[in-house]
């Protein structure tokens, strides 16, 4: 007779290599939750990053996971929890457990092609223009830099980054920090400086102006897009969606959102919260063929899991089975 399944949740903390700042605040550590499914000697793991912007805390997400019936199935999980960090951790733990039990890789179970390395952006956090220029010079050899902005005084920062990295592709993330007037003023300069995309320039819920003003470069929905239910409200306002597993509630919905978004004509970005390699591993599957990939979480950490994802000039590589999947 098979043993009972056990679901447990563990809090892990990872120090960051440097203070990480966005328009909403700064942090020095990444606090994450790891869900573990164990049955018949097989253990599956998934990681999530509770995000205060969405009303999540370590305690609230832990309570959601601990409130689940350990005997629930992965498909039933989609209705048992809403899209968000808690469902992400458990959903990814299910995929990992299924793969390890079957002795196969997750992509085989999901009917996907074997993943290849994908080039990822590297994020420069919000700082003074002088410090952002130094950071840009330090990372100027990287193929894609993502710049955190989101204030009314961002033009000097952007100019400084471009001086520091004159040849690197640049994308911008305003984290809802601008209003329509600020964005309209900045947009021509973004084009002049060769910015390839701007992410969430206006607050979610206050972004209708994007349908009324010119969008001279692609605009990506991040905080405005969580799962497939978000798509109808994006029409006419956005050109791209940023898929993050902590928003979709796991790999299951992330793959479905990717397919649905493409079917509706959106370009796809795959992003992440600041977490460890365990959080990035399933996102590497979603990132296959994406227009922009931003899975640099482990690169921002001073420490990571062992084994960790491998990063090189080709980008982030698929996970070893010992890590996930």
C-alpha positions in Angstrom: 0.0 0.0 0.0 1.3 3.4 -0.9 2.3 5.8 1.9 0.4 9.0 2.6 1.6 12.1 0.8 3.2 14.8 3.1 3.2 18.5 2.2 5.5 20.8 4.1 6.7 24.3 3.7 10.1 25.8 4.7 11.2 29.4 4.8 14.6 30.1 3.3 16.6 33.3 3.2 19.3 34.3 0.7 21.5 37.3 1.0 21.7 39.6 -2.0 25.0 40.5 -3.6 24.0 44.1 -3.4 21.1 46.2 -2.1 18.3 45.8 -4.7 16.0 48.9 -5.2 12.9 49.5 -7.2 10.4 52.3 -7.2 8.6 50.7 -4.2 11.6 50.1 -1.9 14.8 48.3 -1.2 15.9 44.9 0.1 19.1 43.1 1.2 17.8 39.6 1.4 15.4 37.3 -0.6 12.9 35.6 1.7 11.3 32.7 -0.1 9.1 29.7 0.7 9.9 26.2 -0.4 7.1 23.6 -0.7 8.0 20.0 -0.4 5.8 17.0 -1.5 7.0 13.7 -0.2 5.5 10.3 -0.8 7.0 6.8 -1.3 10.5 8.0 -0.9 10.1 10.6 -3.7 10.4 14.3 -2.9 9.4 17.2 -5.1 10.2 20.9 -4.5 8.9 24.3 -5.6 9.9 27.8 -4.6 7.8 31.0 -4.4 8.5 34.6 -3.4 5.6 36.2 -1.6 5.1 39.7 -2.9 3.8 42.6 -0.8 2.5 44.4 -3.9 -0.1 41.6 -4.2 -1.0 41.5 -0.6 1.2 38.5 0.2 3.5 37.9 3.1 5.6 34.9 4.2 3.0 34.2 6.9 0.0 34.5 4.6 1.4 32.3 1.9 2.6 29.8 4.4 -0.9 29.6 5.8 -2.4 29.0 2.3 0.0 26.1 1.7 -0.5 24.6 5.1 -4.2 24.8 4.7 -4.2 22.5 1.7 -5.2 18.9 1.9 -1.9 17.0 1.2 -3.8 14.5 -0.9 -5.0 17.1 -3.4 -4.0 16.6 -7.0 -2.2 19.1 -9.3 -5.3 19.7 -11.4 -7.5 20.2 -8.4 -4.9 22.6 -7.0 -5.7 25.1 -9.8 -9.2 25.7 -8.3 -8.2 25.2 -4.6 -5.9 28.3 -4.6 -5.9 31.5 -6.5 -3.1 32.5 -8.9 -0.2 33.6 -6.7 2.9 32.6 -4.8 1.3 29.8 -2.7 -0.1 27.9 -5.7 3.2 28.4 -7.6 5.3 26.7 -5.0 2.9 23.7 -4.7 2.3 23.4 -8.5 6.0 23.3 -9.2 6.6 20.8 -6.4 3.9 18.6 -8.0 5.7 18.8 -11.4 9.0 18.0 -9.8 7.5 15.0 -7.8 5.8 13.6 -10.9 9.0 13.8 -12.9 11.2 12.2 -10.2 8.6 9.4 -9.7 8.4 8.7 -13.4 12.2 9.0 -13.9 11.6 11.5 -16.7 12.1 15.2 -17.2 9.3 17.6 -16.7 9.3 18.8 -20.3 8.7 15.2 -21.4 5.7 15.0 -19.0 4.4 18.4 -20.3 4.7 17.4 -23.9 7.4 20.1 -24.5 10.6 20.0 -26.5 13.8 19.7 -24.5 14.8 23.2 -23.4 17.9 25.0 -24.6 19.8 27.8 -22.8 18.1 31.2 -23.1 19.8 34.6 -23.0 18.6 36.6 -19.9 18.5 40.2 -19.0 20.6 41.4 -16.1 18.8 44.0 -13.8 20.3 47.2 -12.6 18.4 48.5 -9.6 17.3 52.1 -9.0 20.0 54.3 -7.7 21.7 57.7 -8.3 22.7 58.4 -11.9 26.4 58.1 -10.9 26.0 54.7 -9.3 23.8 53.4 -12.2 26.4 54.5 -14.7 29.1 52.6 -12.8 26.9 49.5 -12.6 26.2 49.8 -16.4 29.9 50.0 -17.1 30.5 46.9 -14.9 27.9 44.9 -16.8 28.3 46.5 -20.3 29.4 43.2 -21.8 26.1 41.6 -21.0 23.8 41.3 -24.1 20.7 42.8 -22.3 20.3 45.1 -19.4 17.0 45.8 -17.6 17.0 49.2 -15.9 14.8 49.8 -12.8 13.3 53.3 -13.0 9.9 54.7 -11.9 10.3 58.3 -10.6 9.7 61.7 -12.1 13.5 62.3 -12.3 14.5 59.3 -14.4 16.0 61.0 -17.4 19.5 61.6 -15.9 19.5 57.9 -14.8 18.7 56.7 -18.3 21.3 58.9 -19.8 23.9 57.7 -17.3 23.2 54.1 -18.0 23.5 54.6 -21.8 26.9 56.3 -21.2 28.0 53.4 -19.2 26.8 50.7 -21.6 26.7 52.4 -25.1 26.3 49.2 -27.1 24.1 47.0 -24.9 20.4 46.4 -25.5 18.3 48.1 -22.8 14.8 47.5 -21.5 13.1 49.6 -18.9 10.9 48.6 -15.9 9.1 51.5 -14.3 7.2 49.3 -11.7 4.1 51.5 -12.1 6.1 54.5 -11.0 5.1 57.0 -13.8 2.0 58.7 -14.8 0.8 59.3 -18.3 2.4 62.8 -18.6 5.8 61.6 -17.4 5.7 58.6 -19.7 4.7 60.8 -22.7 7.6 63.1 -22.0 10.1 60.3 -21.6 9.0 58.1 -24.6 10.8 60.0 -27.3 14.0 60.0 -25.2 13.6 56.2 -24.7 13.6 55.8 -28.5 16.6 58.2 -28.9 18.6 56.1 -26.4 17.8 52.8 -28.1 15.5 51.4 -25.4 13.8 48.3 -26.8 10.8 48.0 -24.5 9.2 49.6 -21.5 7.6 47.5 -18.8 4.5 48.7 -16.8 5.0 52.4 -17.1 1.6 53.2 -15.4 -0.1 51.7 -12.4 -2.2 48.6 -12.9 -5.8 49.8 -12.8 -4.8 53.2 -13.9 -3.4 52.3 -17.3 -6.3 53.0 -19.6 -4.3 56.0 -21.0 -2.0 53.6 -22.7 -4.8 53.0 -25.2 -5.1 56.7 -25.9 -1.5 57.9 -26.1 1.1 56.9 -28.7 3.1 53.8 -27.9 6.3 54.4 -29.9 8.0 51.4 -28.4 6.6 48.1 -27.1 4.9 48.3 -23.7 4.8 45.2 -21.6 2.2 44.4 -18.9 3.7 43.1 -15.6 1.6 44.1 -12.6 -1.4 44.3 -15.0 -1.1 40.7 -16.1 -1.3 37.7 -13.8 -3.0 34.9 -15.6 -5.2 34.2 -18.6 -8.1 36.1 -16.9 -6.0 39.3 -17.2 -5.8 39.2 -21.0 -9.1 40.9 -21.9 -8.3 44.0 -20.0 -4.9 44.4 -21.8 -6.3 44.8 -25.3 -5.3 48.1 -27.0 -3.0 49.0 -24.1 -0.1 46.6 -24.2 2.0 44.9 -26.8 3.7 42.3 -24.6 3.0 40.4 -21.3 5.5 39.5 -18.6 4.8 35.9 -17.4 6.0 35.2 -13.9 5.2 32.0 -12.1 4.6 33.8 -8.8 1.8 35.7 -10.6 0.3 32.8 -12.6 0.4 30.4 -9.7 2.8 27.9 -11.2 4.1 26.3 -14.3 0.7 24.9 -15.3 -1.0 28.3 -15.7 2.2 29.9 -17.0 2.3 27.6 -20.0 -1.4 28.2 -20.6 -1.0 31.9 -20.4 2.0 31.9 -22.8 0.0 30.0 -25.4 -3.1 32.2 -24.9 -1.1 35.4 -25.1 0.6 34.4 -28.3 -2.7 33.4 -29.8 -4.0 36.9 -29.1 -1.0 38.5 -30.7 1.0 39.5 -27.7 4.8 39.2 -27.6 6.0 37.2 -24.5 8.4 38.1 -21.8 9.3 35.7 -19.0 10.4 37.3 -15.8 10.9 36.5 -12.1 10.9 37.8 -8.6 14.3 37.8 -6.8 14.6 34.2 -5.8 17.0 31.2 -6.0 17.7 28.8 -8.8 14.8 26.6 -7.7 12.3 29.4 -8.5 13.9 30.0 -11.9 14.2 26.4 -13.0 10.5 25.9 -14.1 10.5 29.3 -15.7 13.3 28.2 -18.1 10.7 25.9 -19.7 8.2 28.8 -20.2 11.0 31.0 -21.6 11.7 28.8 -24.6 11.1 31.0 -27.6 10.2 34.1 -25.5 10.9 37.5 -27.0 12.6 38.7 -23.8 13.8 36.6 -20.9 14.5 38.1 -17.4 15.5 35.1 -15.2 18.5 36.8 -13.4 17.3 36.2 -9.8 20.3 33.9 -8.9 22.7 36.4 -10.4 21.6 39.0 -7.9 22.2 36.7 -4.9 25.3 36.3 -2.8 24.4 32.7 -2.3 22.2 30.1 -4.1 21.0 26.6 -3.9 23.3 23.6 -4.5 23.1 22.5 -7.2 22.3 25.8 -8.9 21.3 26.8 -12.4 24.3 27.3 -14.7 24.7 30.7 -16.4 27.2 31.5 -19.1 27.5 33.4 -22.4 24.7 31.3 -23.8 22.4 32.4 -21.0 20.7 30.4 -18.3 20.7 26.6 -18.9 18.0 24.1 -18.1 18.1 22.7 -14.6 19.8 19.5 -13.6 17.3 16.9 -12.3 18.9 17.2 -8.8 17.7 20.8 -8.7 14.3 20.4 -10.2 12.3 18.6 -12.8 
